[in-house]
């Protein structure tokens, strides 16, 4: 009964390929299969951006791409949802910008 679900399991982190991304100009180790939000949380970032008008902090909220609180700039493209965007080697992530959502 349980064997049918084994193919759905995420493999242990040790079997994932390490890669390097850049977060606000600093190199950060990540692993293939992680999202941008996972990487940011792993390095202790709880605030991913600040809104333009009120400068209110925003970070992970829904975790499934619905709320748009986790918007970051990725490879120069603004307003990318960190919670649903997988990291890629060499990716440049910028949390210093922001837009009101």
Residue frames as a rotation matrix with the C-alpha (Angstrom) as fourth column:
UNK 1
0.565 0.825 0.000 0.00
0.825 -0.565 0.000 0.00
0.000 0.000 -1.000 0.00
UNK 2
0.633 -0.369 -0.681 2.74
0.066 -0.850 0.522 2.50
-0.771 -0.375 -0.514 0.90
UNK 3
-0.296 -0.852 0.433 5.02
0.552 0.217 0.805 1.51
-0.780 0.477 0.406 -1.99
UNK 4
0.212 0.429 0.878 2.80
0.970 -0.200 -0.137 3.32
0.117 0.881 -0.459 -4.52
UNK 5
0.983 0.184 -0.004 3.66
0.181 -0.964 0.195 6.63
0.032 -0.192 -0.981 -2.84
UNK 6
0.359 -0.923 -0.141 7.42
0.555 0.089 0.827 6.07
-0.750 -0.375 0.544 -2.70
UNK 7
-0.181 -0.442 0.878 7.87
0.978 -0.173 0.114 7.59
0.102 0.880 0.464 -6.16
UNK 8
0.598 0.490 0.634 6.39
0.428 -0.864 0.265 10.85
0.678 0.113 -0.726 -4.87
UNK 9
0.741 -0.342 -0.578 8.95
0.555 -0.172 0.814 11.26
-0.378 -0.924 0.062 -2.10
UNK 10
0.828 -0.557 0.065 11.57
-0.461 -0.741 -0.488 14.00
0.320 0.374 -0.870 -2.36
UNK 11
0.472 -0.709 -0.524 15.04
0.525 0.704 -0.479 12.46
0.709 -0.049 0.704 -2.31
UNK 12
0.547 -0.336 -0.767 17.34
0.741 -0.231 0.630 13.30
-0.389 -0.913 0.123 0.61
UNK 13
0.925 -0.176 -0.338 19.13
-0.237 -0.960 -0.151 16.64
-0.298 0.219 -0.929 0.34
UNK 14
0.060 -0.981 0.184 22.49
-0.316 0.156 0.936 14.87
-0.947 -0.114 -0.301 0.12
UNK 15
-0.154 -0.089 0.984 21.50
0.739 0.650 0.174 13.50
-0.656 0.754 -0.035 -3.30
UNK 16
0.864 0.494 0.098 20.79
0.445 -0.659 -0.606 16.95
-0.235 0.567 -0.789 -4.72
UNK 17
0.088 -0.855 0.511 23.36
0.912 -0.137 -0.386 18.82
0.400 0.500 0.768 -6.74
UNK 18
0.158 -0.095 -0.983 24.85
0.632 -0.755 0.174 21.86
-0.759 -0.649 -0.059 -5.02
UNK 19
0.095 -0.151 0.984 24.91
0.871 -0.466 -0.156 25.09
0.482 0.872 0.087 -7.00
UNK 20
-0.586 -0.365 -0.723 25.76
0.678 -0.710 -0.190 28.72
-0.444 -0.602 0.664 -6.37
UNK 21
0.359 0.677 0.643 23.42
0.818 -0.560 0.133 31.68
0.450 0.478 -0.755 -6.69
UNK 22
-0.805 -0.567 0.175 23.96
0.435 -0.764 -0.476 35.32
0.403 -0.307 0.862 -5.86
UNK 23
0.340 0.892 -0.299 21.74
0.893 -0.206 0.400 37.02
0.295 -0.403 -0.866 -3.28
UNK 24
0.992 0.096 -0.079 22.10
0.112 -0.963 0.245 40.79
-0.053 -0.252 -0.966 -3.07
UNK 25
0.602 -0.795 -0.074 25.63
-0.649 -0.433 -0.625 40.53
0.465 0.424 -0.777 -4.45
UNK 26
-0.156 -0.647 0.746 26.80
-0.923 0.364 0.122 37.69
-0.350 -0.670 -0.654 -2.18
UNK 27
-0.404 -0.007 -0.915 27.43
-0.545 0.805 0.235 34.11
0.735 0.594 -0.329 -3.34
UNK 28
-0.078 0.490 0.868 25.14
-0.922 0.296 -0.251 31.61
-0.380 -0.820 0.428 -1.62
UNK 29
-0.969 -0.211 -0.129 25.08
-0.243 0.910 0.336 27.82
0.046 0.357 -0.933 -1.83
UNK 30
0.048 0.996 0.078 21.77
-0.932 0.073 -0.354 26.29
-0.358 -0.056 0.932 -2.87
UNK 31
-0.706 -0.210 0.676 20.66
-0.053 0.968 0.246 22.89
-0.706 0.138 -0.694 -4.07
UNK 32
-0.872 0.389 -0.296 18.90
-0.309 0.030 0.951 21.84
0.379 0.921 0.094 -7.26
UNK 33
-0.373 0.834 -0.406 15.17
0.622 0.550 0.557 21.60
0.688 -0.045 -0.724 -6.70
UNK 34
-0.406 0.203 -0.891 14.97
0.787 -0.417 -0.454 24.35
-0.464 -0.886 0.010 -4.09
UNK 35
0.553 0.590 0.588 12.91
0.766 -0.638 -0.081 27.47
0.327 0.495 -0.805 -4.63
UNK 36
-0.231 -0.578 0.783 14.26
0.184 -0.816 -0.548 31.00
0.955 0.017 0.295 -4.32
UNK 37
0.473 0.494 0.729 12.23
-0.610 -0.413 0.676 31.34
0.636 -0.765 0.106 -1.10
UNK 38
0.934 -0.170 -0.313 13.85
0.312 0.814 0.489 28.21
0.171 -0.555 0.814 0.33
UNK 39
0.026 -0.990 0.136 17.30
0.799 -0.061 -0.599 29.65
0.601 0.124 0.789 -0.31
UNK 40
-0.170 -0.040 0.985 16.39
-0.233 -0.969 -0.080 33.00
0.958 -0.243 0.155 1.24
UNK 41
0.782 0.507 0.362 14.93
-0.479 0.118 0.870 31.34
0.399 -0.854 0.335 4.33
UNK 42
0.756 -0.538 -0.374 17.96
0.590 0.807 0.031 29.05
0.285 -0.244 0.927 4.61
UNK 43
-0.319 -0.912 0.258 20.29
0.664 -0.409 -0.626 32.06
0.676 -0.028 0.736 4.87
UNK 44
-0.529 0.130 -0.838 18.08
0.802 -0.247 -0.544 33.68
-0.278 -0.960 0.026 7.48
UNK 45
-0.968 0.236 0.091 16.16
-0.175 -0.885 0.431 36.14
0.182 0.401 0.898 5.32
UNK 46
-0.483 0.872 -0.086 12.63
0.709 0.332 -0.622 36.65
-0.514 -0.361 -0.778 6.55
UNK 47
0.402 0.530 -0.746 12.03
-0.067 -0.796 -0.602 39.90
-0.913 0.292 -0.285 4.65
UNK 48
-0.011 -0.352 0.936 12.26
0.872 0.455 0.181 39.50
-0.489 0.818 0.302 0.87
UNK 49
-0.476 -0.080 0.876 11.30
0.627 -0.729 0.274 43.05
0.617 0.680 0.397 -0.08
UNK 50
-0.579 0.385 -0.719 9.74
0.442 -0.592 -0.674 46.29
-0.685 -0.708 0.172 1.16
UNK 51
0.326 0.771 0.548 6.75
0.927 -0.144 -0.347 47.95
-0.189 0.621 -0.761 -0.45
UNK 52
-0.386 -0.509 0.770 7.38
0.741 -0.668 -0.070 51.19
0.550 0.543 0.635 -2.34
UNK 53
0.137 0.555 0.821 4.85
0.041 -0.831 0.555 53.45
0.990 -0.042 -0.136 -0.66
UNK 54
0.830 0.303 0.468 4.94
-0.427 -0.194 0.883 52.41
0.358 -0.933 -0.032 2.99
UNK 55
-0.176 -0.976 -0.128 8.23
-0.737 0.217 -0.640 50.46
0.653 -0.018 -0.757 3.05
UNK 56
0.480 0.436 0.761 6.40
-0.828 0.512 0.229 47.66
-0.290 -0.740 0.607 4.86
UNK 57
-0.629 -0.769 0.119 8.37
-0.700 0.626 0.344 44.41
-0.339 0.133 -0.931 4.99
UNK 58
0.607 0.754 -0.252 7.12
-0.791 0.542 -0.284 41.47
-0.078 0.372 0.925 2.95
UNK 59
-0.617 -0.765 0.185 8.24
-0.739 0.644 0.197 37.86
-0.269 -0.015 -0.963 2.92
UNK 60
-0.858 0.308 -0.411 6.83
0.058 0.853 0.519 34.39
0.510 0.421 -0.750 2.59
UNK 61
-0.509 0.762 0.401 3.11
-0.830 -0.310 -0.465 34.30
-0.230 -0.569 0.790 3.36
UNK 62
0.575 0.818 0.007 1.11
-0.780 0.550 -0.299 31.75
-0.249 0.166 0.954 1.39
UNK 63
-0.282 -0.820 0.498 4.06
-0.528 0.566 0.633 29.76
-0.801 -0.085 -0.593 0.04
UNK 64
-0.200 0.254 0.946 2.17
0.581 0.809 -0.094 28.70
-0.789 0.531 -0.309 -3.08
UNK 65
-0.859 -0.346 0.378 2.27
0.500 -0.408 0.764 31.66
-0.110 0.845 0.524 -5.45
UNK 66
0.035 0.974 0.225 -1.11
0.951 -0.102 0.291 33.20
0.306 0.204 -0.930 -4.67
UNK 67
0.614 0.372 -0.696 -0.41
0.705 -0.655 0.272 36.25
-0.355 -0.657 -0.665 -2.49
UNK 68
0.501 -0.496 0.709 2.56
0.525 -0.477 -0.705 37.93
0.688 0.725 0.022 -4.25
UNK 69
0.977 -0.193 0.093 4.19
-0.190 -0.586 0.788 38.97
-0.098 -0.787 -0.609 -0.93
UNK 70
0.460 -0.842 0.282 7.44
0.298 0.446 0.844 37.17
-0.837 -0.304 0.456 -1.81
UNK 71
0.948 -0.052 0.315 8.28
0.298 -0.211 -0.931 39.15
0.114 0.976 -0.184 -4.96
UNK 72
0.240 -0.935 -0.261 11.99
0.164 -0.226 0.960 39.52
-0.957 -0.274 0.099 -5.73
UNK 73
0.630 -0.170 -0.758 14.07
-0.757 -0.351 -0.550 40.43
-0.173 0.921 -0.350 -8.76
UNK 74
0.386 -0.474 0.791 15.67
0.159 0.879 0.449 37.43
-0.909 -0.047 0.415 -10.49
UNK 75
-0.328 -0.648 0.687 18.28
0.821 0.163 0.547 37.91
-0.467 0.744 0.479 -13.20
UNK 76
-0.982 -0.126 -0.144 17.06
0.068 -0.934 0.352 41.48
-0.179 0.335 0.925 -13.69
UNK 77
-0.466 0.885 0.022 13.39
0.187 0.075 0.979 40.48
0.865 0.460 -0.201 -14.04
UNK 78
-0.837 0.142 0.529 11.31
-0.528 -0.463 -0.712 42.24
0.144 -0.875 0.463 -11.34
UNK 79
-0.074 0.928 0.366 8.31
-0.979 0.003 -0.205 40.84
-0.191 -0.374 0.908 -9.49
UNK 80
-0.268 -0.088 -0.959 9.24
-0.389 0.921 0.024 37.16
0.882 0.379 -0.281 -9.56
UNK 81
0.682 0.577 0.449 7.44
-0.659 0.220 0.719 35.01
0.317 -0.786 0.530 -6.98
UNK 82
-0.306 -0.932 0.194 10.18
-0.910 0.227 -0.347 33.48
0.280 -0.283 -0.917 -4.83
UNK 83
-0.158 0.285 0.945 8.00
-0.704 0.639 -0.310 30.71
-0.692 -0.715 0.100 -3.44
UNK 84
0.703 0.494 0.512 7.38
-0.010 0.726 -0.688 29.03
-0.712 0.478 0.515 -6.80
UNK 85
0.778 -0.486 -0.399 10.59
-0.567 -0.268 -0.779 29.83
0.271 0.832 -0.484 -8.70
UNK 86
0.861 -0.509 -0.003 13.23
0.474 0.800 0.368 27.08
-0.185 -0.318 0.930 -8.71
UNK 87
0.476 -0.778 -0.410 16.84
-0.466 -0.619 0.632 28.19
-0.746 -0.110 -0.657 -8.36
UNK 88
0.927 -0.330 0.181 19.31
0.332 0.493 -0.804 27.70
0.176 0.805 0.566 -11.18
UNK 89
0.167 -0.955 -0.245 23.09
0.901 0.047 0.430 27.83
-0.399 -0.293 0.869 -11.13
UNK 90
-0.729 -0.607 0.317 24.34
0.681 -0.688 0.251 31.39
0.065 0.399 0.915 -11.45
UNK 91
0.249 0.913 0.322 20.95
0.775 -0.387 0.499 32.96
0.581 0.126 -0.804 -10.74
UNK 92
-0.870 -0.459 0.179 21.13
0.294 -0.776 -0.558 36.54
0.395 -0.433 0.810 -9.46
UNK 93
0.142 0.928 -0.346 18.51
0.864 0.054 0.500 37.28
0.483 -0.370 -0.794 -6.79
UNK 94
-0.818 -0.372 0.438 17.93
0.172 -0.885 -0.432 40.84
0.549 -0.279 0.788 -5.59
UNK 95
-0.025 0.805 -0.593 15.77
0.971 0.160 0.176 41.59
0.236 -0.572 -0.785 -2.55
UNK 96
-0.680 -0.368 -0.634 16.70
0.585 -0.794 -0.165 45.27
-0.443 -0.483 0.755 -2.36
UNK 97
-0.892 0.437 0.118 14.07
-0.220 -0.646 0.731 46.48
0.396 0.626 0.672 -4.82
UNK 98
-0.692 0.719 -0.066 10.35
0.544 0.459 -0.703 46.15
-0.475 -0.522 -0.708 -4.42
UNK 99
-0.798 0.560 0.220 7.00
-0.185 -0.576 0.796 47.12
0.573 0.595 0.564 -5.70
UNK 100
-0.563 0.689 0.456 3.63
-0.681 -0.074 -0.729 47.51
-0.469 -0.721 0.510 -4.09
UNK 101
-0.881 0.323 -0.347 1.50
0.023 0.760 0.649 44.45
0.473 0.564 -0.677 -4.60
